[in-house]
């Protein structure tokens, strides 16, 4: 079997769907996520197609190495994120060729029903009451676990910690004392602020304190982790297993959160999960958007025996999840705050050609 073409089509509803075609009729699916389609198209023409067209698709790990490291014949590497886009589609082909779901190829699912948490952001621009209302919309849909995100970013440090805490207090009061609730600072605090905020979050019974500091402040993060009892999580900004090795050694957070795309796709995320296991670190992936990327992340997460925490899910990244689900012939939506992985080959997703062609820009 050989790769014959790779296409990236942006849809009128927002997402860019990537497809890898083979001479045996198998088509692997992936998605560009939040990355710029124009930049990806440049990499596709300059690096990805020359590296892959005409090659056997059933070696995603080897292709990952060639894309990220380059080859003597074509010494132009691409990013781990773009390699991750391709890697997911290649694993989809491998699963289809084997007649097995990806989670089976990765060693077998420890569970196929995975709880999700309803992730709500833009806290920097909301009142506490607005955040409460957005969280309760998730509860109305059957979710039992939640996370609120401040979305400050690393350049807006310590802007309004008291309001952030008030938001957390009001959400906790609305949900009750026993609901699973995470708090994400999105890299928005300094060390001292993060420690003070974390101690208050402990009193609120928060399940995890995510990204308290900018990702480059490893020594500061170590101070925060040592000072707090609430589990500190981070890692969505990191790009490969070596970055996670350094994160563990330098900062020692409680929970690791690789992103299925930015960390390099299924091939690399599985390696990061193994690294986490060696160091006794729980994992809780960052892949909130409904659609292909979320399904790919869930396939990998399902294989981790200790992965008992809920997986992130948000309706804020792109069109409503129902619009995304219309792209596929099979159900790709949670039910009552749970996602049930199928035993269909590969990702278990088949594009509805009519819907896809109608939404494809330039079709």
Wavefront OBJ file of the C-alpha trace (Angstrom):
o trace
v 0.000 0.000 0.000
v 1.254 3.491 -0.873
v 0.283 7.045 -0.009
v -1.051 8.736 -3.127
v -2.191 12.153 -1.903
v -2.590 14.360 1.161
v -5.258 17.049 1.206
v -6.248 19.758 3.669
v -9.710 21.279 3.218
v -11.013 24.151 5.298
v -14.744 24.042 5.930
v -17.126 26.976 6.029
v -17.934 26.128 9.648
v -14.278 26.512 10.630
v -12.248 23.288 10.934
v -9.600 22.191 8.443
v -9.893 18.472 7.750
v -6.768 16.632 6.604
v -7.052 13.426 4.581
v -4.347 10.958 3.547
v -5.282 8.832 0.517
v -3.848 5.443 -0.413
v -3.799 3.273 -3.533
v -5.923 0.676 -1.694
v -8.821 3.080 -1.156
v -8.199 3.631 2.546
v -8.395 7.266 3.676
v -6.987 8.468 6.984
v -8.595 11.417 8.754
v -7.116 14.163 10.892
v -7.688 17.813 11.731
v -5.574 20.957 11.919
v -7.092 22.247 15.145
v -6.205 25.846 15.981
v -3.250 26.096 13.592
v -3.154 28.401 10.564
v -4.228 26.564 7.383
v -2.008 28.778 5.203
v 1.099 27.861 7.192
v 0.143 24.189 7.145
v -0.345 24.270 3.368
v 3.184 25.655 2.989
v 4.578 22.785 5.078
v 2.415 20.330 3.175
v 3.894 21.412 -0.148
v 7.462 21.947 1.019
v 7.992 19.113 3.491
v 5.120 16.716 4.096
v 4.139 15.614 0.597
v 7.753 15.154 -0.553
v 8.447 13.041 2.543
v 5.342 10.848 2.313
v 3.870 10.531 -1.188
v 4.697 7.087 -2.555
v 5.647 5.688 0.850
v 4.041 2.903 2.855
v 1.504 4.433 5.303
v 1.648 1.664 7.906
v 4.692 3.031 9.756
v 3.475 6.143 11.580
v 6.340 6.133 14.074
v 8.992 6.104 11.342
v 7.209 8.822 9.394
v 7.053 10.934 12.564
v 10.822 10.751 12.844
v 11.302 11.704 9.190
v 8.913 14.660 9.426
v 10.296 16.051 12.684
v 13.966 15.345 11.969
v 14.151 15.605 8.198
v 16.122 13.217 5.975
v 19.417 13.515 4.074
v 17.420 13.859 0.876
v 15.055 16.489 2.286
v 16.577 18.048 5.420
v 13.631 20.312 6.209
v 11.844 19.367 9.426
v 8.286 20.325 10.223
v 6.790 21.099 13.633
v 5.643 18.411 16.037
v 2.124 19.827 15.688
v 2.065 19.342 11.912
v 3.724 15.950 12.285
v 0.966 15.186 14.786
v -1.717 16.041 12.238
v -0.212 13.518 9.823
v 0.460 10.932 12.517
v -3.208 10.787 13.546
v -4.327 10.196 9.952
v -1.680 7.485 9.484
v -2.843 5.666 12.611
v -6.383 5.856 11.232
v -5.155 4.064 8.101
v -3.262 1.471 10.149
v -6.430 0.696 12.100
v -8.530 0.419 8.951
v -5.970 -1.893 7.342
v -5.893 -4.108 10.447
v -9.656 -3.972 10.985
v -9.056 -2.784 14.555
v -9.734 0.408 16.516
v -6.693 2.489 17.363
v -7.047 1.765 21.069
v -6.605 -1.939 20.298
v -3.469 -1.233 18.256
v -2.036 0.743 21.175
v -2.295 -2.230 23.511
v -5.979 -2.390 24.317
v -8.445 -0.146 26.088
v -8.562 -0.259 29.868
v -12.011 1.316 29.426
v -14.123 2.351 26.452
v -16.506 4.587 28.406
v -14.635 7.701 29.472
v -16.086 10.515 31.601
v -15.601 14.046 30.311
v -15.402 17.360 32.088
v -17.189 20.428 30.775
v -14.510 23.060 30.156
v -15.563 26.721 30.174
v -13.168 29.595 29.500
v -12.765 33.303 28.821
v -12.917 33.947 32.559
v -10.871 37.119 32.069
v -13.840 38.730 30.340
v -16.719 37.359 32.417
v -18.407 38.180 35.650
v -18.666 35.360 38.183
v -22.372 35.141 37.416
v -21.732 34.680 33.709
v -19.257 31.904 34.409
v -21.752 30.168 36.693
v -24.394 30.292 33.961
v -21.995 28.802 31.390
v -20.980 26.015 33.775
v -24.587 25.135 34.549
v -25.294 24.737 30.839
v -22.928 21.801 30.963
v -24.733 20.297 33.933
v -28.003 20.604 32.019
v -26.412 18.442 29.302
v -25.550 15.729 31.792
v -21.953 16.576 32.671
v -20.914 15.854 36.233
v -17.369 17.256 36.108
v -16.300 20.795 35.235
v -13.368 23.159 34.776
v -13.276 26.933 34.606
v -10.513 28.634 32.624
v -9.309 32.175 33.190
v -7.547 32.295 29.777
v -5.163 35.027 30.912
v -2.075 33.828 29.053
v 1.559 34.359 30.081
v 1.757 38.069 29.214
v -1.115 39.184 31.479
v 0.250 38.152 34.825
v -1.655 38.696 38.090
v -4.296 40.904 36.479
v -7.212 40.199 38.811
v -6.666 37.247 41.174
v -9.452 38.242 43.600
v -12.068 38.117 40.844
v -10.706 34.759 39.675
v -11.180 33.373 43.170
v -14.645 34.846 43.491
v -15.531 33.118 40.220
v -14.296 29.819 41.614
v -16.232 30.338 44.860
v -19.508 31.082 43.092
v -19.126 28.131 40.721
v -18.387 25.837 43.656
v -21.452 27.111 45.486
v -23.627 26.566 42.407
v -22.347 23.029 41.817
v -22.266 21.914 45.430
v -19.371 20.654 47.529
v -18.971 17.246 45.884
v -18.838 18.089 42.176
v -15.502 17.566 40.404
v -14.189 21.065 39.652
v -10.882 22.106 38.084
v -9.403 25.604 37.890
v -7.164 26.724 35.005
v -5.109 29.922 35.368
v -3.799 29.538 31.802
v -0.271 30.622 32.800
v -1.541 33.859 34.294
v 0.083 34.036 37.754
v 3.445 34.744 39.332
v 4.859 32.314 41.895
v 3.594 34.111 44.979
v 0.140 34.698 43.530
v -0.134 31.091 42.389
v 0.664 29.843 45.887
v -1.874 32.171 47.510
v -4.517 31.279 44.933
v -3.747 27.601 45.262
v -4.278 27.636 49.020
v -7.698 29.182 48.551
v -8.501 26.650 45.831
v -7.584 23.876 48.259
v -10.225 25.169 50.650
v -12.759 25.017 47.819
v -11.919 21.372 47.170
v -10.680 21.978 43.630
v -9.662 18.766 41.841
v -6.669 20.279 40.057
v -4.957 23.645 39.582
v -3.931 23.901 35.949
v -1.127 25.980 34.415
v -0.573 28.385 37.303
v 2.619 29.764 35.701
v 4.009 30.436 32.211
v 5.372 27.234 30.712
v 8.980 28.512 30.662
v 9.130 29.065 34.453
v 10.122 25.562 35.483
v 11.855 26.533 38.729
v 8.920 28.700 39.748
v 6.502 25.877 39.045
v 8.518 23.597 41.277
v 8.075 26.103 44.120
v 4.326 26.184 43.542
v 4.009 22.403 43.410
v 5.988 21.959 46.621
v 3.949 24.597 48.459
v 0.492 23.251 47.609
v -1.546 20.172 48.389
v -3.955 20.682 45.484
v -2.682 18.706 42.451
v -0.935 21.014 39.978
v -1.252 20.110 36.299
v 0.489 21.431 33.202
v 2.015 20.448 29.866
v -0.366 21.450 27.089
v 2.205 23.914 25.699
v 4.960 21.306 25.404
v 5.903 19.717 22.119
v 7.541 16.309 22.639
v 8.747 13.654 25.098
v 12.014 15.464 25.780
v 10.163 18.581 26.901
v 8.059 16.438 29.245
v 11.221 14.784 30.567
v 12.565 18.222 31.455
v 9.216 19.250 32.940
v 9.255 16.262 35.285
v 12.889 16.722 36.297
v 12.804 20.505 36.750
v 9.259 21.281 37.929
v 7.817 17.952 39.129
v 4.096 18.779 38.607
v 1.461 16.371 39.875
v -0.404 15.784 36.582
v 0.840 15.868 32.965
v -1.389 17.241 30.206
v -0.057 16.608 26.689
v -2.089 17.857 23.759
v -2.727 15.199 21.108
v -1.813 17.601 18.303
v 0.868 19.915 19.647
v 2.758 17.140 21.430
v 3.096 15.250 18.146
v 0.109 12.989 17.549
v -0.668 9.520 18.802
v 2.859 8.178 18.339
v 4.400 10.812 20.606
v 1.570 11.091 23.132
v 1.811 7.356 23.815
v 5.531 7.801 24.532
v 4.700 10.681 26.901
v 2.121 8.521 28.661
v 4.784 5.837 29.124
v 7.221 8.412 30.480
v 4.540 9.570 32.911
v 3.970 6.010 34.082
v 7.682 5.493 34.740
v 7.701 8.604 36.942
v 4.396 7.837 38.651
v 2.649 10.844 37.125
v -1.073 10.768 36.315
v -2.057 12.069 32.891
v -5.079 14.119 31.910
v -4.890 15.133 28.226
v -5.509 18.565 26.825
v -7.717 18.146 23.746
v -10.971 19.962 24.377
v -12.484 20.503 20.924
v -15.189 18.145 19.674
v -14.280 16.151 16.588
v -11.364 14.155 15.217
v -8.698 15.399 17.631
v -10.795 14.670 20.693
v -11.580 11.156 19.447
v -7.887 10.497 18.743
v -6.958 11.705 22.222
v -9.592 9.477 23.790
v -8.259 6.419 21.938
v -4.841 6.976 23.511
v -6.198 7.917 26.943
v -8.374 4.810 27.037
v -5.280 2.590 27.060
v -3.803 4.074 30.271
v -4.830 1.856 33.219
v -4.395 4.651 35.769
v -6.285 7.244 33.711
v -9.256 7.652 36.036
v -9.660 11.424 35.707
v -12.189 12.842 33.236
v -11.041 14.001 29.791
v -11.499 17.629 28.750
v -14.433 18.627 26.532
v -15.532 22.075 25.412
v -18.119 23.499 23.059
v -16.190 26.752 22.695
v -13.559 25.842 20.110
v -15.237 26.259 16.753
v -18.816 25.527 15.710
v -21.303 23.800 17.999
v -20.375 20.141 18.514
v -23.598 19.106 16.780
v -22.375 20.760 13.570
v -19.087 18.873 13.821
v -20.932 15.596 14.428
v -22.885 16.079 11.194
v -19.632 15.550 9.285
v -19.537 11.879 10.257
v -21.787 8.910 9.642
v -21.221 7.621 13.156
v -22.030 9.314 16.484
v -19.173 11.530 17.661
v -20.833 13.259 20.597
v -20.812 12.612 24.345
v -23.875 11.214 26.050
v -24.585 12.343 29.584
v -21.021 13.545 30.101
v -19.532 10.272 28.831
v -17.853 9.364 25.554
v -18.137 5.779 24.369
v -15.367 4.611 22.066
v -16.466 2.191 19.387
v -14.743 -0.947 18.090
v -14.879 0.313 14.496
v -11.511 0.274 12.712
v -9.126 3.188 13.074
v -10.630 6.294 14.619
v -14.073 4.844 13.975
v -15.108 7.909 11.955
v -16.288 8.092 8.347
v -16.890 11.418 6.652
v -20.352 12.023 5.264
v -19.280 12.949 1.729
v -22.389 15.006 1.010
v -22.050 17.158 4.126
v -18.284 17.481 3.705
v -18.494 18.597 0.074
v -21.247 21.086 0.873
v -19.139 22.712 3.595
v -15.773 22.579 1.843
v -14.523 26.016 0.851
v -13.743 26.290 -2.848
v -15.683 23.143 -3.684
l 1 2 3 4 5 6 7 8 9 10 11 12 13 14 15 16 17 18 19 20 21 22 23 24 25 26 27 28 29 30 31 32 33 34 35 36 37 38 39 40 41 42 43 44 45 46 47 48 49 50 51 52 53 54 55 56 57 58 59 60 61 62 63 64 65 66 67 68 69 70 71 72 73 74 75 76 77 78 79 80 81 82 83 84 85 86 87 88 89 90 91 92 93 94 95 96 97 98 99 100 101 102 103 104 105 106 107 108 109 110 111 112 113 114 115 116 117 118 119 120 121 122 123 124 125 126 127 128 129 130 131 132 133 134 135 136 137 138 139 140 141 142 143 144 145 146 147 148 149 150 151 152 153 154 155 156 157 158 159 160 161 162 163 164 165 166 167 168 169 170 171 172 173 174 175 176 177 178 179 180 181 182 183 184 185 186 187 188 189 190 191 192 193 194 195 196 197 198 199 200 201 202 203 204 205 206 207 208 209 210 211 212 213 214 215 216 217 218 219 220 221 222 223 224 225 226 227 228 229 230 231 232 233 234 235 236 237 238 239 240 241 242 243 244 245 246 247 248 249 250 251 252 253 254 255 256 257 258 259 260 261 262 263 264 265 266 267 268 269 270 271 272 273 274 275 276 277 278 279 280 281 282 283 284 285 286 287 288 289 290 291 292 293 294 295 296 297 298 299 300 301 302 303 304 305 306 307 308 309 310 311 312 313 314 315 316 317 318 319 320 321 322 323 324 325 326 327 328 329 330 331 332 333 334 335 336 337 338 339 340 341 342 343 344 345 346 347 348 349 350 351 352 353 354 355 356 357 358 359 360 361 362 363
